[in-house]
Each structure stands twice: as structure tokens, then as C-alpha cells.
């Protein structure tokens, strides 16, 4: 496939391949194969690692976390391999398209009736693979906010909001800024219930007392 210019075929391959990779529901697969049932019938019903952890299986939660992050990174890797001999501008654009498609695939997976997770793990996976300094800074932001405020959703929202800024600070290609911005907007949309609880001071803290989870409770 020629990679010296952005062709419709190259764009379609990046979008379709990224989306299908992102649509792989590792939380559902891990809990079913691990004998823990269907994660969608447990706790909040979310397919992410946080809800998988409610099965009591830390190993399955870790598999889900790595899988959800890894599929975004794999989409980036494949896009890089496809364009490694082409111009940097073309490569950055194709990587951003594939990464963004993988992120959207996680949020709206075709295999689960377009009802997916909140995208935080896939967000970090794509950033680390596409622009590792940005991914590291976003990860450090999450850790710092989590240590200070002990609220997972607040940490994720802060990291997402600052990711586009980190792209410019680290002088990464412009398409990565667009990628980071799109993912940040979608993370905020998916966390709208968490934002409401944060405003009211009702968002549960990490390691806090157990409350009945809602479908929108995960970060």
C-alpha cells in the first residue's frame, strides 16, 4: 500500500483496523474465560478493569487493564509499520486516525451493541505508543491527582484535559494534539455523571466506603 500520500485506502485501513481492534471487549472475554461470569451483569455493568475487579479477581482486572491499553498501542504500532517508509506528516496522521478509531471502538464496540467502556486505559495506551512523553506526563498527572485527592475520576479527567497541552509542550506532531483533544472530549462525555457527583462533592474516593455502583461510576 503506497504511503507517500494520504490515500482513501490508507485512511480507511487505519480507521477500520483501529476500530476493530478497539472493539475487542477484554473485560467480557477475561471474565468469561476466567470463570467469573459476564462482567456486564456484575456491579455497575461496565466492561472496564474497575468493574472487573469487583469479581474479586485481580488477575482478570489486570488482564483487562493491559488488554484495553494494549489494543490502543497495537493500533498505533500497526499504523506506524504501515507508514514507516512515508513522510512524517502522513505517518503522524495515520497513527492519529488509527489510535482515535481504536479509542472510539472501545467506547462503542460493534460486538456489544455499541455499549462499551469509558476509555481511560485505551487513552493511556494510545498516548504512550503514539507519543510516549505525552503518555508519561498524562500518567504522572493521574498519579499525582489520585494521591492528592484520592478520586479516580478526577485524576482521569485532569489527565485528559492536560494531554493536548502536553502534546504542544513536548513538540509532538499536530495530529497528536487533535487525537488528544478528541479523546479528552469523549472522556468528559463518558464521565458526565462523575462530573455531576464531583460538583456535588459526592464522588467516592479511592479505597473509600463501598457504595452501590451505578453504570456511570467507573473512571
N, C-alpha and C positions, 0 to 999 in steps of 0.2 A: 504494500500500500504506500503510495507516494506521500512523503511527509514534508516536502519543501514548501507547501502552502496548505492553508485550511480548506480542505475539500469537504463537500457534503458527506461523503462516505466516511471520512475520518471523524467528523463531528458526530455522525450517527453511531459509529462504533464506540466512541468514548461515552456517549450518553447511554446507549443501550447496555453496553458491557458494565459500566459503573452502576447503573440502576439495578441490574440483575444481581450483581454481587452484593450491593447494599440491601437487597430484599431478603437475603438469607437470614432467617429468624433463629439465630443461635440460641436464644433463651428457650424457645419452644423445642428446638432439637435437643439441647442439652438436658432439659428436664424430662423429656420423654424417653430418651435413650438411657438416662441415668436412673430411671425408675421412680422419678418424683412426680409423675403426672404431667398435666398440661399447665404451664405457668400462668396461662390466661384465666384459669379457674382458681388461682391462688392469690391471696392478698388483694392487691389493687387491680390485678389482671394485666399489668404492664409486662412487656416482654423483656425488659432490661435487667441488668445484673442485680439492681437493688431489690427487685421483686423476687428474682430467683433465689436470693439469699434468704428469703422468708420460708423457703422449703427446709431450711436448716442445713443445706448442703453448700458449704463454702467452695468446694471444688467445682460444682456446677456454676456457681456465681462467677468464679474466676474464669472458667471456660467461656462463659457468656461475655464477660468484660473483654477478654482477649479477642474473642471472635468478632464482636461488634466493632472494636477498634481496628482489628486486623483486616477486616474486609474493606474498610476505607483506605488503609495503607496499601492493600493489594491492588485496588483500583488505580491508585497513583502509580504504583510500580509498573503495572501493565501499560498505562498511558505513557510513562517515561520510556519504556522499552520500544513502544510503537514509534516514538518520535525522537529517539536518541541521536539520529543522524540528521535531523532537521534543524531549522533556525530556533534560537532560544524563545522567540516570541510565539512561534507555533507550539513548541513543546509546553510552555507555561500555560497557554490557553487550553490545550487538550487535557493537560493534567487537571486544571481547574474544573473543566467540564466533567471529566470522569469522577473526580472527587465529589463535586456537588451532586452529581447523579447518584453516587453511592449513598450520600447523606440523605437525599430525598427517598431513596429506596428503603432505607432503614425506617424512616418516618412513615412511609406509605408503601409497605411491601405488597406486591401483587399476590403473593402466596397466602396472605392473611386478610384478604378483603380490604387492603389498603389501611389497615389499623396496626400501626407499629409503635415504636418506642419514642423516646424524647430526643435521642440523638447525641447525647453528651459524649459517650465513649467513641462513637464514629467521628464526631467533631475533632476530638483529640487525635485519633488515629490518622485522619486525613491531613491534619496540620503537621503532625510530626513527620509524615512521609513526604509531603509536598514542600514544606519549608520548616525544617527542624528547629531553627532558632525561635520561630513563632510558636511552634508547638510547645517548646520548653518554657517559654515565657508565659504562655497561657496556662500550662500545667502548674508552674510556680505560683501564678496568681490564684488558681483554685486552691492549692495547698495553703497558701497564706491566709486567704479569706476563711477557709474551713477551720484553721487553727484559731483564728481570732474570734470569729462569730459562731462557729460550730453549726452552721446551717449549710447543707449541701447545695440546695437550690440557689442560694445567694452566691455561693462560690462559683457555681456553673454560669450563672447569669453575668457575673462580673468578668469572668474569663472570656466569655463570648463577646461581651461588649468591647473589651480591650484588644481582642485579636486583630481586628482591622488596623488598629493603631500600631500594633507590634509589626505588622507587615511593612508599614512605611518606616518605622524606626530601624528595622533590620535591612531596609533597602531590597526587599524581595520584589519580584515582578508584579506589575499591576493586576494581572488576572487573579493573583492570590488574594489581593485586597478585596476584590469583588466576591471571591469564594468565601472569605472570612465574613464579609458583611452579610451575604445571603444566609449562611449558616447561623449567624448571630440572630438575625431577624426571625428565622424559623424556630430557633431555640426559645426565643422570647414568646412566640406564639404558642408553642407547646407547653410553656411554663406559665400560662396566663393565670391558672388557678393558684399556683405557688406565689405569683406576684401579688395576687389579692390577699393571700394569707400573710405575706411579708408586710404589706401595708398595714394590716390589722394587728400585726405582732403575734400572729397565731401559727406561724410556720414552725413545725417541730425541729428540734435541734438534733445534731448527730449524737447518738448514744443516749438521747432523752427518753422519757417515759413512752411506753408503747401506746399508740392510739390506733383505732381502726383506720387502715389506709383507704384512701379514695383513689379512683382511677387516675387522678391527676397529681398524685402526691409525690411521685418519684422525680428525682433530678436527672 
